[in-house]
């Protein structure tokens, strides 16, 4: 059934088609993307019979949360792990921060299950019984200022069913205005009804992402770490079956184009992706999907077995690249307005440039540490592509540092110019004050004395004339 917006959109398009001179070009360009479809109206009753997160049958096996932590939080975390984990922890980080990296930067700890009925279960979190079964944590300690915590949450068998086989047979093909609010940026923008189907899948997946973030925040708080200021990088692990869907029911193939899916190995128009070197596994990232909370998605092959690979062999280390890219974009966007203008407040500009330079230097050090970790310790099939990604990121950071240093040089020259102007004005002020002092001294002299030889001004002038006559005869 079409909504009222769809009828209004079609009616307004018909008017612009019949009476084009009555409408501005700004309105007619809104219809440009779907002008052919709106002109030749499709009478299909059903756009897609069902929708799916993937292009084939599969499941979502786990959700990974990666975030940066500082050294004090690392010490607190190790203390908690030593008490609550079944893994023996012998070497905890020192209380004094060292600059050299540890010998092996990656430590994975397998902890007990959620809501375990076993005695001495460490965590019983409300709401996780029907969603998550097990979890593990990985600590990536690269340098003193590049420390990451990775939490891998394993979903229960049926916790992801709402992402698959969604009935969308009631949604027909139509076009509608995204917003009728004249103050909205989406005012009179036209969308196809498949965006409604996409929104259904995105909302359901976002629900799982929010639950994962909430669970990870609860775990982090239980370890004595403040979770409110953490930036979570979320990666979903999907098992994709190579067997396509088998259509059930009698559908009119003239009306149904195909089943709708959001993520696919072959579709690249919604995201960027890495392909594994030895098989068909894909890592999807940089999604161009509105309100999509997942930072990346790993599509794995379904071989009938779910094997847990180590951090170095899987896709999880790629989240570190995403986190570093986010920090770079944040630093770049914060400093770019200052690089593109000259302000009269040079002192404030220099202070901001010094802070941006320090932050960029730390970011450069962190990116170099991640590059070395990928090169030495990670043996994933995405290693080569990840190194190329880091190479490009290192170049971007170098360019940002170069721009900051150039702007610092310009600000220093601006400061020197201000100092020259100030010294010039200061010299004039000093000369004026000296002249004022002479005048004040002349005022207090007693000019009524009977003997001119007793007047200090006359005495000084007489002495000066005698000295000149003596030396310049």
C-alpha positions as CSV (number, residue, x, y, z in Angstrom):
1,X,0.0,0.0,0.0
2,X,1.3,3.4,-1.0
3,X,1.6,6.1,1.6
4,X,0.3,9.6,1.2
5,X,3.8,10.9,0.4
6,X,4.0,8.6,-2.7
7,X,0.7,9.9,-4.1
8,X,1.8,13.5,-3.5
9,X,5.2,12.8,-5.2
10,X,3.6,11.3,-8.3
11,X,1.1,14.1,-8.5
12,X,3.7,16.8,-8.2
13,X,5.9,15.0,-10.8
14,X,3.0,14.9,-13.3
15,X,2.5,18.7,-12.8
16,X,6.2,19.4,-13.4
17,X,6.1,17.3,-16.5
18,X,2.9,18.9,-17.9
19,X,3.7,22.5,-16.8
20,X,7.5,22.7,-16.5
21,X,7.6,26.5,-16.7
22,X,5.6,26.8,-13.6
23,X,8.2,25.1,-11.4
24,X,11.7,26.1,-10.5
25,X,14.7,24.0,-11.7
26,X,15.6,23.3,-8.1
27,X,12.3,21.3,-7.7
28,X,12.6,19.6,-11.1
29,X,16.2,18.4,-10.3
30,X,14.7,16.5,-7.3
31,X,13.0,14.1,-9.7
32,X,16.0,13.7,-12.0
33,X,17.3,10.5,-10.5
34,X,13.9,8.7,-10.9
35,X,12.4,10.6,-13.7
36,X,12.2,7.6,-16.1
37,X,10.6,5.4,-13.5
38,X,8.1,8.1,-12.5
39,X,7.2,8.7,-16.1
40,X,6.7,5.1,-17.0
41,X,4.9,4.1,-13.8
42,X,5.5,0.5,-12.6
43,X,2.4,-1.3,-11.6
44,X,4.1,-4.1,-9.7
45,X,2.2,-5.1,-6.6
46,X,5.3,-6.4,-4.8
47,X,8.8,-5.0,-5.1
48,X,10.6,-7.8,-3.1
49,X,9.1,-10.8,-1.5
50,X,11.6,-10.9,1.3
51,X,14.8,-9.2,2.5
52,X,18.0,-10.4,4.1
53,X,21.2,-8.9,5.5
54,X,23.2,-11.1,3.2
55,X,22.7,-12.3,-0.4
56,X,22.5,-15.9,0.7
57,X,21.4,-17.8,3.8
58,X,23.7,-17.4,6.7
59,X,24.0,-16.2,10.3
60,X,25.7,-13.5,12.4
61,X,28.1,-15.4,14.7
62,X,29.8,-12.6,16.7
63,X,30.2,-8.9,17.2
64,X,33.5,-7.4,18.1
65,X,34.1,-4.2,20.0
66,X,37.5,-2.5,19.8
67,X,38.5,0.6,21.8
68,X,41.6,2.5,22.9
69,X,42.6,2.5,26.5
70,X,45.4,4.2,28.5
71,X,48.1,2.7,30.6
72,X,46.4,3.1,33.9
73,X,43.3,1.4,32.6
74,X,45.6,-1.4,31.3
75,X,47.0,-2.0,34.7
76,X,43.5,-2.1,36.3
77,X,42.3,-4.5,33.6
78,X,45.2,-6.9,34.2
79,X,44.5,-6.9,37.9
80,X,40.9,-7.9,37.2
81,X,41.9,-10.5,34.7
82,X,44.4,-12.0,37.2
83,X,41.6,-12.4,39.7
84,X,38.6,-13.5,37.5
85,X,40.1,-15.3,34.5
86,X,41.0,-18.9,34.3
87,X,44.2,-17.9,32.5
88,X,47.3,-17.4,34.6
89,X,48.7,-13.8,34.3
90,X,52.2,-13.6,35.5
91,X,53.6,-10.4,33.9
92,X,51.3,-7.4,34.6
93,X,52.2,-4.0,33.1
94,X,54.5,-1.8,35.4
95,X,53.0,1.1,37.2
96,X,55.6,3.4,35.6
97,X,55.0,4.0,32.0
98,X,57.8,2.8,29.7
99,X,58.3,3.9,26.2
100,X,59.6,0.7,24.7
101,X,56.9,-1.8,23.4
102,X,56.4,-5.2,25.0
103,X,58.1,-8.3,23.4
104,X,54.7,-9.7,22.2
105,X,52.0,-7.1,21.8
106,X,48.9,-9.4,21.6
107,X,47.4,-11.2,24.6
108,X,44.1,-13.1,24.3
109,X,42.1,-14.2,27.4
110,X,39.2,-16.7,27.3
111,X,36.8,-15.9,30.1
112,X,33.7,-17.7,31.3
113,X,30.4,-17.6,29.6
114,X,27.6,-15.1,30.3
115,X,25.0,-16.0,32.8
116,X,26.8,-19.3,33.5
117,X,25.1,-21.6,36.0
118,X,28.5,-22.9,37.0
119,X,29.7,-21.7,40.4
120,X,31.9,-18.6,40.7
121,X,30.8,-17.3,37.3
122,X,32.3,-13.8,37.1
123,X,29.5,-12.0,35.2
124,X,25.7,-12.3,35.1
125,X,24.4,-9.5,33.0
126,X,20.7,-8.9,32.6
127,X,19.4,-9.3,29.0
128,X,22.4,-11.2,27.7
129,X,21.0,-14.7,28.3
130,X,19.1,-14.8,25.0
131,X,21.7,-12.9,23.0
132,X,25.3,-13.8,23.8
133,X,26.8,-17.0,25.0
134,X,30.5,-16.6,25.3
135,X,33.0,-13.8,25.1
136,X,36.8,-13.3,25.0
137,X,39.0,-10.2,25.4
138,X,42.2,-9.4,23.6
139,X,44.7,-6.7,24.7
140,X,46.9,-5.1,22.0
141,X,49.7,-3.3,23.8
142,X,51.8,-1.7,21.0
143,X,53.4,1.3,22.7
144,X,52.9,3.5,25.7
145,X,50.3,5.5,23.9
146,X,48.9,2.8,21.6
147,X,46.9,0.3,23.7
148,X,43.7,-1.3,22.6
149,X,41.1,-3.5,24.2
150,X,39.1,-5.9,21.9
151,X,36.0,-7.7,23.1
152,X,34.5,-10.5,21.0
153,X,30.9,-11.3,21.8
154,X,29.6,-14.6,20.5
155,X,25.8,-14.6,19.7
156,X,23.5,-17.5,20.5
157,X,22.2,-19.7,17.7
158,X,18.9,-17.9,17.2
159,X,19.8,-14.4,18.3
160,X,20.3,-13.2,14.7
161,X,17.2,-14.6,13.1
162,X,15.5,-11.3,12.8
163,X,18.2,-10.2,10.3
164,X,17.3,-13.0,7.9
165,X,14.2,-13.8,5.8
166,X,12.3,-10.6,6.5
167,X,8.9,-10.6,4.8
168,X,8.6,-7.5,2.6
169,X,5.8,-8.7,0.2
170,X,3.5,-5.9,1.4
171,X,5.8,-3.2,0.1
172,X,5.2,-2.3,-3.6
173,X,7.3,-0.1,-5.8
174,X,6.7,3.6,-5.3
175,X,8.6,6.8,-5.0
176,X,8.1,9.3,-2.1
177,X,9.5,12.5,-0.7
178,X,11.9,11.8,2.2
179,X,10.7,15.0,4.0
180,X,8.0,17.6,3.6
181,X,9.6,19.9,6.1
182,X,11.0,23.0,4.3
183,X,13.6,23.4,7.0
184,X,15.0,19.9,6.5
185,X,18.1,19.2,4.3
186,X,16.1,16.3,2.8
187,X,13.2,18.5,1.8
188,X,11.5,17.1,-1.3
189,X,14.3,14.6,-2.0
190,X,12.9,11.6,-3.8
191,X,13.5,8.0,-2.6
192,X,12.4,4.6,-3.9
193,X,10.5,2.3,-1.7
194,X,13.4,-0.2,-1.4
195,X,14.9,2.3,1.0
196,X,12.1,1.4,3.4
197,X,13.2,-2.3,3.1
198,X,16.8,-1.2,3.7
199,X,15.8,0.8,6.7
200,X,14.1,-2.3,8.2
201,X,17.3,-4.3,7.9
202,X,19.5,-1.4,9.2
203,X,17.2,-0.9,12.2
204,X,17.4,-4.5,13.2
205,X,21.1,-4.7,12.8
206,X,21.5,-1.4,14.7
207,X,19.5,-3.0,17.5
208,X,22.2,-5.8,17.8
209,X,25.0,-3.2,17.6
210,X,23.5,-1.1,20.4
211,X,23.1,-4.3,22.5
212,X,26.7,-5.1,21.9
213,X,27.9,-1.7,22.8
214,X,25.8,-1.8,26.0
215,X,27.2,-5.2,27.0
216,X,30.8,-4.1,26.2
217,X,30.3,-0.9,28.3
218,X,28.9,-3.0,31.2
219,X,32.0,-5.3,31.0
220,X,34.4,-2.4,30.9
221,X,32.8,-0.7,33.9
222,X,33.0,-4.0,35.8
223,X,36.8,-3.9,35.1
224,X,37.1,-0.5,36.7
225,X,37.4,1.4,33.4
226,X,35.3,4.5,32.5
227,X,33.2,3.6,29.5
228,X,31.5,6.9,28.9
229,X,34.3,8.5,26.9
230,X,35.2,5.4,24.8
231,X,34.9,5.3,21.1
232,X,33.8,1.8,20.1
233,X,34.7,0.3,16.7
234,X,32.1,-2.3,15.9
235,X,32.7,-5.2,13.5
236,X,30.2,-7.9,12.7
237,X,31.2,-11.5,11.8
238,X,28.8,-13.2,9.3
239,X,28.8,-16.7,8.0
240,X,27.4,-16.7,4.4
241,X,26.2,-19.9,2.7
242,X,27.2,-20.3,-0.9
243,X,23.8,-21.8,-1.6
244,X,21.2,-19.2,-2.8
245,X,17.7,-19.0,-1.3
246,X,15.1,-21.5,-2.5
247,X,11.9,-19.6,-3.3
248,X,8.9,-20.8,-1.3
249,X,5.4,-20.1,-2.3
250,X,3.9,-19.1,-5.7
251,X,5.1,-15.7,-6.7
252,X,4.6,-13.9,-9.9
253,X,8.1,-13.6,-11.4
254,X,7.0,-10.7,-13.6
255,X,6.3,-8.6,-10.5
256,X,9.3,-9.6,-8.3
257,X,12.7,-8.5,-9.4
258,X,14.8,-10.5,-6.8
259,X,15.2,-10.9,-3.1
260,X,16.6,-7.8,-1.4
261,X,20.0,-8.0,0.4
262,X,22.0,-5.3,2.1
263,X,25.6,-6.8,2.2
264,X,27.2,-8.8,-0.5
265,X,30.6,-10.0,-1.6
266,X,30.1,-8.7,-5.1
267,X,28.3,-5.4,-4.5
268,X,30.8,-2.5,-4.0
269,X,28.5,0.5,-4.4
270,X,27.6,0.7,-0.7
271,X,31.0,0.2,0.7
272,X,34.7,-0.5,0.3
273,X,36.0,-4.0,0.8
274,X,39.1,-6.2,1.1
275,X,39.1,-9.7,-0.5
276,X,41.1,-12.5,1.1
277,X,44.0,-13.8,-0.9
278,X,43.2,-17.5,-0.7
279,X,39.4,-17.7,-0.7
280,X,36.2,-15.7,-1.1
281,X,36.1,-14.1,2.3
282,X,35.5,-10.3,2.3
283,X,36.0,-7.5,4.8
284,X,33.5,-4.6,4.2
285,X,34.0,-1.1,5.5
286,X,33.3,2.6,4.9
287,X,29.6,2.0,4.4
288,X,27.5,4.6,2.5
289,X,24.3,3.6,4.3
290,X,22.3,6.2,6.3
291,X,22.3,5.7,10.1
292,X,24.3,2.5,9.9
293,X,26.1,1.8,13.2
294,X,28.3,-1.1,12.0
295,X,31.8,0.1,11.2
296,X,32.8,-3.1,9.3
297,X,31.5,-6.5,8.4
298,X,33.4,-9.7,7.8
299,X,31.7,-12.2,5.5
300,X,33.1,-15.7,6.1
301,X,32.6,-19.0,4.2
302,X,30.1,-21.5,5.6
303,X,32.0,-24.8,5.6
304,X,29.8,-26.5,8.2
305,X,32.2,-25.7,11.0
306,X,32.6,-22.6,13.1
307,X,36.3,-22.3,14.0
308,X,37.6,-19.5,16.2
309,X,40.8,-18.1,14.7
310,X,43.3,-16.1,16.7
311,X,43.5,-12.4,16.6
312,X,46.5,-12.4,14.2
313,X,44.8,-14.8,11.7
314,X,41.4,-13.2,11.6
315,X,40.0,-9.9,10.4
316,X,39.9,-8.3,13.9
317,X,43.2,-6.4,13.7
318,X,41.6,-4.3,10.8
319,X,39.5,-2.5,13.5
320,X,42.7,-0.9,14.7
321,X,43.1,0.8,11.3
322,X,39.5,2.0,11.4
323,X,40.1,3.5,14.9
324,X,43.4,5.2,13.8
325,X,41.6,6.6,10.7
326,X,38.9,8.0,12.8
327,X,41.4,9.7,15.1
328,X,43.2,11.1,12.0
329,X,40.0,12.5,10.6
330,X,39.1,14.0,13.9
331,X,42.5,15.7,14.2
332,X,42.4,16.9,10.6
333,X,38.9,18.3,10.8
334,X,39.8,20.1,14.0
335,X,42.9,21.8,12.7
336,X,41.9,22.5,9.1
337,X,39.9,25.7,9.8
338,X,43.0,27.1,11.5
339,X,45.2,26.2,8.6
340,X,43.0,28.0,6.1
341,X,42.9,31.5,7.8
342,X,45.1,34.0,9.5
343,X,43.8,35.2,12.8
344,X,44.9,38.3,14.8
345,X,45.2,36.3,17.9
346,X,48.6,34.7,17.1
347,X,49.3,33.5,20.6
348,X,46.1,31.4,20.6
349,X,46.8,30.1,17.1
350,X,50.3,29.0,18.1
351,X,48.9,27.2,21.2
352,X,46.4,25.3,19.0
353,X,49.1,24.5,16.5
354,X,51.4,23.1,19.2
355,X,48.6,20.9,20.6
356,X,47.7,19.7,17.1
357,X,51.4,19.0,16.3
358,X,51.7,16.9,19.5
359,X,48.5,15.0,18.8
360,X,49.6,14.3,15.2
361,X,53.0,13.2,16.3
362,X,51.4,10.7,18.7
363,X,49.1,9.6,15.9
364,X,52.1,9.1,13.6
365,X,53.8,7.0,16.3
366,X,50.6,4.9,16.8
367,X,50.2,4.3,13.1
368,X,53.8,3.2,12.8
369,X,53.3,0.8,15.7
370,X,50.2,-0.7,14.0
371,X,52.1,-1.0,10.8
372,X,54.9,-2.9,12.5
373,X,52.4,-5.2,14.3
374,X,50.7,-6.1,11.1
375,X,53.9,-6.7,9.3
376,X,55.5,-8.9,12.0
377,X,52.7,-10.6,13.9
378,X,49.5,-10.7,11.7
379,X,49.3,-13.6,9.3
380,X,45.8,-12.9,8.0
381,X,45.0,-13.1,4.3
382,X,44.2,-9.4,4.6
383,X,47.7,-8.5,5.7
384,X,48.9,-7.2,2.3
385,X,45.9,-4.9,1.8
386,X,46.1,-3.7,5.4
387,X,49.7,-2.7,4.9
388,X,48.8,-0.7,1.8
389,X,46.0,1.0,3.8
390,X,48.4,1.9,6.5
391,X,50.9,3.2,4.0
392,X,48.3,5.6,2.7
393,X,47.3,6.6,6.2
394,X,51.0,7.3,7.1
395,X,51.3,9.6,4.1
396,X,48.1,11.5,5.1
397,X,49.5,12.0,8.6
398,X,52.8,13.2,7.2
399,X,51.0,15.7,5.0
400,X,49.0,16.9,8.0
401,X,52.2,17.3,10.0
402,X,53.8,19.2,7.1
403,X,50.8,21.5,6.9
404,X,50.9,22.2,10.6
405,X,54.6,22.9,10.6
406,X,54.2,25.3,7.6
407,X,51.4,27.1,9.5
408,X,53.6,27.3,12.6
409,X,56.4,28.9,10.6
410,X,53.9,31.4,9.2
411,X,52.5,32.2,12.7
412,X,56.1,32.6,14.0
413,X,56.8,35.1,11.3
414,X,53.5,36.8,12.1
415,X,54.6,37.0,15.7
416,X,58.0,38.4,14.8
417,X,56.3,41.1,12.7
418,X,54.1,42.0,15.6
419,X,57.2,42.2,17.8
420,X,58.9,44.6,15.4
421,X,55.9,46.8,15.4
422,X,55.7,46.7,19.1
423,X,59.5,47.5,19.5
424,X,59.1,50.5,17.1
425,X,56.2,51.8,19.2
426,X,58.0,51.0,22.4
427,X,61.1,53.0,21.2
428,X,58.9,56.0,20.4
429,X,57.3,55.7,23.9
430,X,60.7,55.5,25.6
431,X,62.0,58.5,23.6
432,X,58.9,60.5,24.6
433,X,59.3,59.6,28.3
434,X,63.0,60.6,28.1
435,X,62.1,64.0,26.7
436,X,59.4,64.3,29.3
437,X,62.0,63.6,32.0
438,X,64.3,66.4,30.6
439,X,61.4,68.8,30.5
440,X,60.5,68.0,34.1
441,X,64.1,68.4,35.2
442,X,64.3,71.7,33.5
443,X,61.1,72.8,35.3
444,X,62.5,72.3,38.8
445,X,65.8,74.2,38.1
446,X,66.1,77.6,39.8
447,X,66.6,80.0,37.0
448,X,66.6,83.1,39.3
449,X,70.2,82.6,40.6
450,X,72.4,85.8,40.4
451,X,75.4,83.8,39.1
452,X,75.0,82.0,35.8
453,X,77.9,79.8,36.7
454,X,75.6,78.2,39.4
455,X,73.0,77.2,36.9
456,X,73.4,73.4,36.0
457,X,72.1,73.8,32.5
458,X,74.4,76.7,31.7
459,X,77.3,74.9,33.3
460,X,76.7,71.8,31.2
461,X,76.4,73.8,28.0
462,X,79.6,75.7,28.8
463,X,81.5,72.4,29.5
464,X,80.2,70.9,26.2
465,X,81.4,74.0,24.2
466,X,84.8,73.9,25.9
467,X,85.1,70.2,25.0
468,X,84.2,70.7,21.4
469,X,86.6,73.7,21.0
470,X,89.4,71.7,22.6
471,X,89.1,68.5,20.5
472,X,88.1,70.1,17.2
473,X,90.5,73.0,16.9
